[in-house]
Amino acid sequence: MTHVLAKTIISLVIIFSLSACEQEQAAYRPSFSEQAPDSANTIYLFGIHPLHNPKRLHELYGPIMTYINQHIDDAEFRVEASRNYQEFDQKLYAGKFDFALPNPFQTLNSLQHGYQVFGKMGDDYNFRGIFLVRRDSGIREPIDLKGKNVSYPAKTALAATMMPQYYLQTHGLNINHDIRNVYVGSQESSIMNVFLGHVSAAATWPIPWLAFQQQQPDKADQLELIWQTEPLINNGLVARKDMPPQLVQRVATLLTRLHESPLGQAMLAQLSLSRFELATDDDYLIVQNFLDDFHHAIPDQPE
C-alpha cells in the first residue's frame, strides 16, 4: 500500500465516522476559507454550490480535496462552502472561486464571469426536479395545489426550482397566480417544510431526497414522491480562466478517473454519483434552450 493510498483511506475512515456522531454535529461550526491556517502552498478555493448545508458539503467533498492535494504538489485545494444560493452566486460571479461546482444554470452564467467548463457530474438522469407531499395530503394532480404553498430552495436552483415551476406551469397551473412560491434557502429546508405542514408540496431533486431518506427514515416515511420532471444536464465543473491550463487538466484527470479505483468509488458513492466526466462550454447550451422555454412559458417571474 502506498503512502498516498494509506492517507486517503485514513481520510475516508475519519469522514465516514462523522455521520454517526450526532452530538458532535450539534456543536459543529463550518470552517470557511478565510478562517483557514496559513500554508506554504498556493491555495485554491473550490466552491461547491449548496447541494447540502455547509457541514454536509465539507463531509462529502473534504475527502476529494484531500485526494487532489495528495496528487498535486505545491497546491492546496480547500472546499469553500456557502450558506445559501445567494451567497454562492455572489462569490461565483465575483470570481472568488478558483474552481467550482455550480448547478447548470450557474454554470451557464459563470461563462460570462470569467470561467470555463472543464467537466461535469455524470448521471444526467438524476438531474431532475421532484415533488414531495405528505402521504395524508390528498394531493394527486398539480391542479390540487391551487391556492396552496409550494417550497423551493432558491430562485436560481435549476433542478429543484425552475424545472419544477416549468412542470407546474405546463400541467395546468399558473405559478404566478394559482400558488404561493416559498423560497426557503436549502434543499433540506424545502423537504422539512412539507414534512412540517408549512407547505402543501416541496420541490427538490433526487440527491437530497435520497440523503433525507437515509438520514431521517421515520420522517421520510411520511412523505411521498408524487411527480418528477424530465432530466437535464448535471452540475458543471468550472475553472477561472486565469488558472494554469496544466493545473486544470490535472484536476480534470483526477476527478474523471475517480471511478476507476475502489477508493474513488467509495468517495463518489457518498455523493450518490457514479462518476465525473469531461465537458466543455458547449455542453451547457442545452441549458439555454431550457431557459428560453421557461421564460416563454412563464414571462413574469414569481415573487
C-alpha positions as CSV (number, residue, x, y, z in Angstrom):
1,M,0.0,0.0,0.0
2,T,1.4,3.3,-1.0
3,H,1.7,6.3,1.4
4,V,-0.9,8.2,-0.7
5,L,-3.3,5.3,-0.6
6,A,-2.9,4.9,3.2
7,K,-3.5,8.6,3.7
8,T,-6.6,8.5,1.6
9,I,-8.1,5.5,3.4
10,I,-7.5,7.3,6.8
11,S,-9.3,10.4,5.4
12,L,-12.2,8.3,4.3
13,V,-12.5,6.5,7.7
14,I,-12.5,9.7,9.5
15,I,-15.1,11.4,7.3
16,F,-17.4,8.4,7.2
17,S,-17.4,8.2,11.0
18,L,-18.6,11.8,11.4
19,S,-22.1,10.8,10.2
20,A,-22.5,8.6,13.3
21,C,-21.6,11.3,15.8
22,E,-24.9,13.1,16.5
23,Q,-23.7,15.0,19.5
24,E,-20.6,16.3,17.7
25,Q,-22.8,17.5,14.8
26,A,-24.8,19.7,17.1
27,A,-21.7,21.6,18.1
28,Y,-20.3,21.9,14.5
29,R,-19.4,25.2,13.1
30,P,-18.5,25.2,9.4
31,S,-14.9,26.3,8.6
32,F,-14.9,28.7,5.7
33,S,-11.8,29.6,3.8
34,E,-11.0,32.9,5.4
35,Q,-10.6,31.0,8.8
36,A,-8.1,28.5,7.4
37,P,-4.5,28.5,8.6
38,D,-1.6,29.7,6.5
39,S,0.0,27.4,4.1
40,A,3.3,27.4,2.2
41,N,1.5,26.0,-0.9
42,T,-0.7,28.0,-3.3
43,I,-4.2,27.8,-2.1
44,Y,-7.1,27.2,-4.5
45,L,-10.7,27.7,-3.4
46,F,-13.1,25.0,-4.7
47,G,-16.6,26.4,-4.4
48,I,-19.4,23.8,-4.1
49,H,-22.9,25.2,-4.6
50,P,-25.4,24.5,-1.8
51,L,-26.3,20.9,-2.7
52,H,-26.4,20.5,1.1
53,N,-25.7,22.6,4.2
54,P,-22.1,23.7,4.8
55,K,-21.3,21.0,7.3
56,R,-22.5,18.2,4.9
57,L,-20.6,19.8,2.0
58,H,-17.4,19.6,4.0
59,E,-18.1,16.0,4.9
60,L,-18.8,14.9,1.4
61,Y,-16.2,16.9,-0.6
62,G,-13.4,17.2,2.0
63,P,-12.1,13.7,1.1
64,I,-12.0,14.6,-2.6
65,M,-10.0,17.8,-1.8
66,T,-7.6,15.7,0.3
67,Y,-7.2,13.3,-2.6
68,I,-6.4,16.1,-5.0
69,N,-4.0,17.6,-2.6
70,Q,-2.1,14.3,-2.3
71,H,-1.7,14.1,-6.0
72,I,-0.8,17.7,-6.9
73,D,2.4,19.2,-5.5
74,D,2.7,22.8,-4.4
75,A,-1.0,23.3,-4.3
76,E,-3.7,23.1,-1.6
77,F,-7.4,22.8,-2.5
78,R,-10.0,23.8,0.0
79,V,-13.7,23.5,0.0
80,E,-15.4,26.8,0.0
81,A,-19.0,26.4,1.4
82,S,-21.8,28.9,1.1
83,R,-24.7,29.2,3.4
84,N,-27.3,29.6,0.7
85,Y,-27.7,30.1,-3.1
86,Q,-27.5,33.8,-3.0
87,E,-24.1,33.8,-1.2
88,F,-22.8,31.2,-3.6
89,D,-23.9,33.2,-6.6
90,Q,-22.3,36.4,-5.3
91,K,-18.9,34.6,-4.8
92,L,-19.1,32.8,-8.2
93,Y,-20.0,35.9,-10.2
94,A,-17.4,37.9,-8.4
95,G,-14.7,35.4,-9.4
96,K,-13.9,34.4,-5.8
97,F,-13.7,30.7,-6.5
98,D,-10.7,29.3,-8.4
99,F,-12.6,26.1,-9.2
100,A,-16.3,25.5,-8.6
101,L,-19.1,23.0,-8.9
102,P,-22.2,25.1,-9.8
103,N,-25.6,23.9,-10.9
104,P,-26.2,24.0,-14.7
105,F,-27.9,27.4,-14.6
106,Q,-25.0,28.9,-12.6
107,T,-22.5,27.1,-14.9
108,L,-24.0,28.8,-17.9
109,N,-24.0,32.2,-16.2
110,S,-20.4,31.7,-15.0
111,L,-19.2,31.7,-18.6
112,Q,-19.9,35.5,-18.6
113,H,-17.9,35.9,-15.4
114,G,-14.5,34.6,-16.3
115,Y,-15.0,30.8,-16.0
116,Q,-14.7,27.9,-18.4
117,V,-16.2,24.4,-18.2
118,F,-13.8,21.5,-17.8
119,G,-16.0,18.7,-16.6
120,K,-19.3,17.8,-15.0
121,M,-21.1,15.4,-12.7
122,G,-22.3,12.2,-14.5
123,D,-25.6,10.5,-14.2
124,D,-27.6,13.2,-16.0
125,Y,-30.8,11.1,-15.5
126,N,-30.6,12.2,-11.8
127,F,-30.7,15.9,-12.6
128,R,-34.4,16.4,-12.5
129,G,-36.9,18.1,-10.3
130,I,-39.2,16.1,-7.9
131,F,-42.2,17.0,-5.8
132,L,-42.8,15.7,-2.3
133,V,-46.1,15.7,-0.5
134,R,-47.3,14.3,2.8
135,R,-48.9,10.9,2.3
136,D,-52.0,12.2,4.1
137,S,-52.3,15.3,1.9
138,G,-54.9,14.1,-0.6
139,I,-52.9,15.8,-3.4
140,R,-52.8,13.7,-6.6
141,E,-52.8,16.2,-9.5
142,P,-51.0,19.5,-10.0
143,I,-54.3,21.3,-10.0
144,D,-54.8,20.2,-6.4
145,L,-52.2,22.7,-5.4
146,K,-54.3,25.7,-6.5
147,G,-54.4,28.2,-3.7
148,K,-51.7,26.4,-1.7
149,N,-48.0,26.9,-0.8
150,V,-45.1,25.2,-2.6
151,S,-41.5,25.4,-1.2
152,Y,-38.2,25.6,-3.2
153,P,-34.6,26.0,-2.1
154,A,-33.9,29.3,-4.1
155,K,-34.9,31.0,-7.3
156,T,-31.6,30.0,-9.0
157,A,-31.9,26.3,-8.1
158,L,-32.4,24.8,-11.6
159,A,-33.5,21.2,-10.9
160,A,-35.2,22.0,-7.6
161,T,-37.0,25.3,-8.6
162,M,-37.0,26.3,-12.2
163,M,-37.7,22.8,-13.6
164,P,-40.5,22.1,-11.1
165,Q,-42.0,25.5,-11.8
166,Y,-42.0,24.8,-15.5
167,Y,-43.6,21.4,-14.8
168,L,-46.4,23.0,-12.9
169,Q,-46.9,25.8,-15.5
170,T,-47.2,23.2,-18.3
171,H,-49.5,20.9,-16.2
172,G,-52.4,23.3,-15.7
173,L,-51.3,25.8,-13.1
174,N,-50.3,29.5,-13.4
175,I,-47.5,29.7,-10.9
176,N,-47.7,33.4,-10.7
177,H,-51.3,33.4,-9.6
178,D,-52.5,30.0,-8.6
179,I,-50.0,29.1,-5.9
180,R,-47.7,30.8,-3.5
181,N,-44.0,30.1,-4.2
182,V,-41.9,30.0,-1.0
183,Y,-38.1,30.1,-1.3
184,V,-36.6,28.6,1.9
185,G,-32.9,28.6,1.3
186,S,-31.8,25.0,1.1
187,Q,-32.9,21.5,-0.2
188,E,-33.2,20.2,3.3
189,S,-35.4,23.1,4.4
190,S,-37.7,22.6,1.4
191,I,-38.2,19.0,2.4
192,M,-38.8,19.8,6.1
193,N,-41.3,22.5,5.1
194,V,-43.6,19.9,3.6
195,F,-43.0,17.4,6.4
196,L,-44.0,20.1,9.0
197,G,-47.0,21.0,7.0
198,H,-45.9,24.6,6.3
199,V,-46.4,24.0,2.6
200,S,-48.5,21.5,0.6
201,A,-45.7,20.4,-1.7
202,A,-41.9,20.6,-1.7
203,A,-39.7,20.8,-4.7
204,T,-36.2,19.4,-4.6
205,W,-34.1,16.9,-6.6
206,P,-33.3,13.2,-6.1
207,I,-29.9,13.5,-4.3
208,P,-31.2,15.5,-1.3
209,W,-34.3,13.3,-1.1
210,L,-32.2,10.2,-1.1
211,A,-30.0,11.6,1.7
212,F,-33.1,12.6,3.7
213,Q,-34.5,9.0,3.4
214,Q,-31.2,7.6,4.6
215,Q,-30.6,10.1,7.5
216,Q,-34.2,10.6,8.7
217,P,-36.2,7.5,7.6
218,D,-39.0,8.0,10.1
219,K,-39.8,11.4,8.6
220,A,-39.3,10.3,5.1
221,D,-41.8,7.5,5.5
222,Q,-44.5,10.2,6.0
223,L,-43.7,11.7,2.6
224,E,-44.1,10.5,-1.0
225,L,-42.6,11.5,-4.3
226,I,-45.6,12.3,-6.4
227,W,-44.3,13.9,-9.7
228,Q,-40.9,14.4,-11.4
229,T,-39.7,16.4,-14.3
230,E,-37.7,15.4,-17.4
231,P,-33.9,15.3,-16.8
232,L,-31.4,17.9,-18.0
233,I,-27.6,18.0,-17.9
234,N,-26.0,17.6,-14.5
235,N,-23.9,20.1,-12.4
236,G,-20.8,21.5,-14.1
237,L,-17.1,21.8,-13.1
238,V,-15.6,25.2,-13.9
239,A,-12.3,26.8,-13.5
240,R,-11.5,30.5,-13.6
241,K,-9.8,31.3,-16.9
242,D,-6.6,32.6,-15.3
243,M,-5.9,29.2,-13.8
244,P,-2.8,27.5,-15.2
245,P,-4.0,25.1,-18.0
246,Q,-1.8,22.3,-16.8
247,L,-3.4,22.6,-13.3
248,V,-6.9,22.5,-14.7
249,Q,-6.0,19.5,-16.8
250,R,-4.6,17.7,-13.7
251,V,-7.7,18.4,-11.7
252,A,-9.9,17.2,-14.5
253,T,-7.9,14.0,-14.9
254,L,-8.0,13.2,-11.1
255,L,-11.8,13.8,-10.9
256,T,-12.8,12.0,-14.0
257,R,-10.7,8.9,-13.1
258,L,-12.1,8.6,-9.5
259,H,-14.5,5.9,-10.6
260,E,-11.5,3.7,-11.7
261,S,-10.4,2.8,-8.2
262,P,-12.2,1.3,-5.1
263,L,-11.3,4.3,-3.0
264,G,-12.6,6.7,-5.7
265,Q,-15.8,4.7,-6.0
266,A,-16.3,5.0,-2.2
267,M,-15.9,8.8,-2.3
268,L,-18.3,9.0,-5.3
269,A,-20.8,6.7,-3.5
270,Q,-21.0,9.3,-0.7
271,L,-22.2,11.8,-3.4
272,S,-24.7,9.3,-4.9
273,L,-22.7,9.7,-8.1
274,S,-21.1,7.1,-10.4
275,R,-18.5,9.4,-12.0
276,F,-17.3,12.8,-13.1
277,E,-17.0,13.4,-16.8
278,L,-15.1,15.7,-19.1
279,A,-17.2,18.6,-20.6
280,T,-16.9,21.9,-22.4
281,D,-18.8,25.2,-22.5
282,D,-20.8,23.9,-25.5
283,D,-22.3,21.1,-23.5
284,Y,-24.3,23.7,-21.5
285,L,-26.0,25.3,-24.4
286,I,-28.9,22.9,-23.7
287,V,-29.5,24.9,-20.5
288,Q,-30.1,28.0,-22.6
289,N,-32.7,26.1,-24.6
290,F,-34.5,25.2,-21.4
291,L,-34.3,28.8,-20.1
292,D,-35.8,30.0,-23.4
293,D,-38.7,27.6,-22.9
294,F,-39.0,28.5,-19.3
295,H,-39.2,32.3,-19.9
296,H,-41.6,31.8,-22.8
297,A,-44.0,29.7,-20.6
298,I,-43.6,32.0,-17.5
299,P,-42.9,35.5,-18.9
300,D,-43.4,37.1,-15.5
301,Q,-41.3,35.5,-12.8
302,P,-43.0,34.6,-9.5
303,E,-42.3,36.8,-6.4
